[in-house]
């Protein structure tokens, strides 16, 4: 693994064989599995890492559970958490492998020893700091002066390799929504730019309640992947599932979201979910600024009304077995992703009744 670093560093600075031997003696090689953390939030960052193979990301998790990605590190680049590393204080960030990754680590103490013993390594490190500062200033300038569309285009132009390798939710979730919308209405470049600006990509783990009863819903959610439900508690304290959203689709407590009133329902991620969300204020700005999105929002509302009317009709006219058969015919993915008790509640029956129906169908 060190041979990869040695080949790279030879193009950046000059080292004697003895100096390279010292650099190697102070290095630690490490392999990371996909999704394994190199640094966890709250830990002190004690190393600088050179990526020989794979891809790392530095990110933090906000209070609402969403993630903000600060930077990526691919082959022949470095990764650390500067504030934690320099001040030896708990980090506010995580560093995670997005692929199976091989890195070489040097501790802070080893780096200080190398700076004294190998002057060319110190000069190389100073050059890296300058490049890092330039990159940070460019990113600040981009954030305050570029539109969302311009940021996206700049990223895929500057980092085409990362663009191809980073998972969908890291940058491409808007394309999923835009594909659905463009099938119903014609979108202009301005419409696409507004979509990227107002819909925020977020990730949530399974069992996370993202909107709580007794509060005004903050967001309308579009499900890119994962399963979400609406539920409330009855007078006996039992959970009643009123809606299960299969991807793709929109979900929130619509009436309360639109009218800015307190909801009696919870919105919960049944599985890990990739979502796009938009606030009521931004939704108003979007529909007022785009005729296409206004037309599409009317279409979504009409579909929601038709769905609720059809569901009420099915609950009143179909038998429990007929409701179950229709559900698995239209949404087969539910069986593999949603617990039986949620499905039973959604269909208006007890879990044991659903179990009998499923056993009858199987036999």
N, C-alpha and C positions, 0 to 999 in steps of 0.2 A: 504493500500500500504506500509506503514511504517513497517508492520510486516514482509514483505519480506526482507527489509533491516536489520531489527533486527535479523532475523534468520541467515542472511549471516554474519553480523559483529560479531556475537557470536563465529563463527569459526575462526575469525581473531584476536580478542583481547578480553580482559575482561573489562566489564563495570558494574558499579553498577546501580541499578534501577533509582537512581536519575540522574546519568550521562546520561542514555538513555533518560530520560524524557527531559533533557536539549537539547540533540541532536534533539529530535523530535520537541520540541517547536520552534527551529530555522529553521526547514525544510519547504519547500514548495513543494507540490505535483502538478504535471503537466501531462496532457495527450496530446499527439501529434498525429495528423492524419498522415497517410502515405504521404510522400513527404512534410510535414510541416517542416519548418526550426526552429530549436532551437536557432541557431545563424546565423546571416547573415553577409556576408563579409562587412567590413566597420563599423560594430558595435563593441562596447567594450564588451568583454566577462566578465560578472560579477558573474558567478556562476560556481560551479562544479556540475555535474549531475551524479547520480547513476541510472543505468538502472534496473528497476524492471521487466519490460516486454517489449519485442520488440527489435529493432535493429537500431543503429545510424551509420552514416558515417560522417567523417570529410574530406572535400575536398575543392579544390580551382579551380577556372575557369581561364584558361590561356587567353592570349590576343586573340588567334585565336578561342576562344570559347570552346575548349576542356577542359575536367576535369581531375584533378589528385587527386586520393584518397589517403589520408594519413593514415587513420586508421578506423577500425570498433569498435563498442562497443555493445556487446550483454548483455543478462541478467547477473546480478551480476558483472558488471564492471562499470568503471567510464569513463566519457567523459568531456572534457573541451578543450579550446584552450590555451595552457600554456603561450605562449608569450603575448597574449592579456590580459589574466587573471592576470599574474604576474606584467606586466608593465602598465596595464590599458590603453592600446593603441588600436586603431582600428585593428580589426582582418583581416587577409588576407584569412581567411577560412570561409566556411559554415559548420554548423553541421545540418544534415538532417535526418529525420526519414524515414527509408526504409520500415518500417511496422508501423501499429498503435502501439504506444509506450507509456509506462508509466515511468516517471522519478521522482526522488526526487531531489530538488535543494537546495543548500546552497550557500548563497552569500559569497563574500570575507570577509566581515565584520563578518558574522556569523562563518566562519571558523576560523578566528583569535580569536574570543571569545572562541570557543571550544578548541583551542590549549592551551589556558591559563587555562581554567576551567577543562578540561578533559585530563590529561597527556597521557593516553593510546590512545586517538584519535590522538594526535600529533605524537606519536610513530608509530601508524598505517599509518598515512599520509607519514611519512618519509620512511617507508618500501615501500609504493606505488611508491614514487619517485625513489627509487633504482631499483624497477622492471621496471619502465618506462625507466630509463636510460639504463638498460641492454637490453631491447627490442629494443631501438633505435640503440644501438651499433650493435646488431645482424642484424638489418635490413640494416645498412650501410655496414656491412661485406658481407651480402648476395648480395646487389646491385653491389658491386665492384668485387665479386669473383664468383657468381653463373651465370650459363647460364639462359636464359629465361625459358627453360624447367625445370631446377632445381628449380627456384623460384616458378613456378606454382605447381610443385609436393610438394614442402615444404609447400606451403600455404594450399593445400587441405589435407595434412597429419596433419598439426598443427591445422587447424581450420575447421574440417569437417562439423560442424554445420553451420558456416557462409557460407561455400561453397554451402550448400543445399538451403540456404535462400536468398542469394544475387541475384538480378536480372541478367539475362543472360549477359547483356552488361558489367557488372562489371568484369567478368573474363572469360566468356565462348564463346565469339564471335568467337574466332579462330576455335572452334569446328565446327561452322556453315560453315565456309569457307573450312576447311579440309574435311568435309563430301562431299562437292560439288567436290572438286579436286580429292579425292580418287575414285570417281565414274568414272573418266576418265583416271587417271594414278595411278600407284602403288607408295605409299609413304613409305620411310624409316623413322626410328626414327630421323635421321639427317635432313631429309626434314621437318618433323613436327617441330623440334626445330628451324630451320631457318624461318619457317612461323611465329612462335610465336615471334621471334626476330625482324623480319623486318616489319610485319604488325602491325600497331598501332591502338588500339581501340579508337574511338572518338564518342562523342555524339554532335549533333547539333539540335537547335530548328527549328521549321518551319519558313519559309521565310528567312532563313539565306543564303546569298550568300557565298559559300566556295571557289570559284575560280572566279576571276574577269576578264572581258575582258580587253585587253591591257596589260596583264601580262602573264608571262610564267607559265603554270599550275604547281603547286608544287607537286601534288599527283595524283595517281590513286586510286579510291575509290571502295571498295566492299560494296554493300548495304546488311546489315543483316536484317534491317527492315526500313520501311519508303519509301517515293517516292521522287525522285530527277528529275530535268529537266535541259536540256541545252537550253539556249535561247540567242538571240541577239536582237539588235534594228535595224529596217530598216530605210530608209532615212526619213520616216515620223515620226520617234520616237516611232513606235509601237513595242511591244514585239513580237518576232517570236519564238515560241517553236519548236526546231528541234528534240528533243528527250525527252522521259519520261522513266525513268528507274524504273521498278517494281522489288521488291526484289524476289529472290536474283539476283545479277548481278553487273558488273563492269561499271563504268562511269568516264569519264573525257573528256576533249577535246583531243582525242587520238593523232592526228597528231602533235599538238603543244607540248603535253607532251613528246612524243617520240623524237621529233626533237629539243626540247628545244627552241621553238619559241613563240612569243606572240600570244595569242589566241584572236579571235574576239567574243568569246562566254563566257557567264557566266554559272557557275554551281550553282544551287540553290536548297536548301531543301524545298520541297513543304510541307512536314509534319515533325514532329519530326523524327529524323533519328539516327539509330545505324549503324555506319560504321567502316570498317577497311580501313586504308589508308597506302600507301607506296610511298616513294619518288622515283624519277628516279634512283638516285644512288643506293638505296637499292634494287630496282627491278633488276638492272644490277648485283648486288652482288648475289641476290637470284637465278637468272637464270644461272649465271656462276657457282654457287656453287652447283646447283641441276639439274640433267638431267630431273627429273620429272617435276620441275617447268618450265624448258625451254620448254618441250613438251606441258605442259598445257598452257603456254603463247602463243605458236603457235596456239593451239586450240582456245583460246579466240580471237586471231586476226582473224582467219579464220571465226569464228562465227560473228564477227563484220562486216567483209567485206560482208558476205552473207546477214546479216541483212540490211545493207545499200543498197545493190543491190535490195533486195526484196522490201524495202520501196520505192525506186525510181520507181520500176515497178508498185507498187500499186497506187502511186500518179498519174502515167501516164495512167493507164488502168482501175482502178476501179472508180465507181461513189462515190460521197460523202457518200451516204447512205451505200454502200457496204463497204467502208473503216471503217465507224463507227461500223457496225455490226461485222466486223471481229475483230476490236479492243476489243469490250466488250466480244466477245466470247473467245478470247485468254487471255485477262487481265481484268476479271470482277471487280477486286479490284480497278481499276482506277476510276470507277464511284463514289465510296464512299470516295475517298481520294484526288482526283485532281479536282480543279475548272474547270468549264465548259469552260471558256475562254482559258485555257491552252490546254485542249483536242481539242477544235476547231482549235486553231492555229497549233497544232501538225498534225491534219488531213487535213490542208490546206483549211480551210473554216472560215467564220465569225461565231461568237457565235450565232447570230440570225438564221443562216442557220442550225446550229446544233440543236438549240431548236426546229425548225420546224420538223427536222428529228426525234428527240426523241418523239415529240408529235404525229407524224404520226405512229411511231412504237407502242406507248402505246395504241392509239385508234384503 
